Amino acid sequence: MKESRLFKIVYYILENGRITAPELAEKFEVSVRTIYRDIDVISSAGIPIYVTTGRNGGIQILENYVLDKALFSEKEKQDILAALQSVSVVSNTYEKDMLTKLSALFNINSDNWFEVDFSRWGSKTQDNTTFELLKNAVISHKALCIMYVNSYGKKSQRKIYPLKMMYRAKEWYVKSYCVDKDDFRIFKFNRILEIQMLSEEFVPMEYPKSTDKPKRSYNKISLCFPKEMAYRVYDEFEGNEIEEMKNGDLMVSSEMPEDNWLIGYLLSFGTQVTVIEPTYLKKILSDEAKKIYEKNKA
């Protein structure tokens, strides 16, 4: 990535002083011509980098220079470091190295004032590995072969072109073009059971905005929870959907998809939820509960 190399060149020269173009070319595994092009880009950004000739010549940056005097305000520098802290939650050495180097370039300490961990409890290593593979596939435009399970529990093997990672409603997704379905699809991160990067490269494409809309039908549903379930209710519903009753119980009015997912979700509350409306949903839920009872009774 060119932008990454430019930052690294600046940092390397600040740390080591005068250095020759061939040495930089060897260090960053590019041609000498590329190094000189990079120097022009760095210089045009306002960084005082210059080339001297002769026996002791080379590429160097004005002595005592720090990025502090260049392009970013104090707030912008703090925002950049905070953004890198959030990116480094997947334990990626590259992002953490970049965070350390930028802190040195900015001549300020990077206060580790928050912590973000997107992995599930007990699945940190697996989740981080999958996330890193997905991210690299998106960036390098490499096809993936995945084993995926849908909301109905059906498994299928898919070949996909991953286009963009998306974080929405406390979940990670990957916007993709599905080769098998010949259409754009969104795959939920947690439902990817197996993943393999293929050698095939694909041409980058935009994910159509129109296909980003939910295809399921959403209807208004009213539920009542005892106050003991407040920890889940406030975690899983929006504040404007919740009304606290005089006795402490919680009334929830929300638009939700009426499908198998909804039944399973409501059953996860056990006896701690009452369906107020629609009335037909009460019967569907009770019938499903009876099936569970019959199947598991002693």
Secondary structure, DSSP 8 states (H G I E B T S, - for coil): -HHHHHHHHHHHHHHH-SB-HHHHHHHHTS-HHHHHHHHHHHHHTT--EEEE-STT-EEEE-TT--GGGTT--HHHHHHHHHHHHHHGGG--HHHHHHHHHHHHHHTS----------S-TT-HHHHHHHHHHHHHHHHHTEEEEEEEE-TTS-EEEEEEEEEEEEEETTEEEEEEEETTTTEEEEEEGGGEEEEEEEEEE-------SGGGS--S-EEEEEEEE-GGGHHHHHHHS-GGGEEE-TTS-EEEEEEEE-SHHHHHHHHTTTTS-EEEE-HHHHHHHHHHHHHHHHHH--
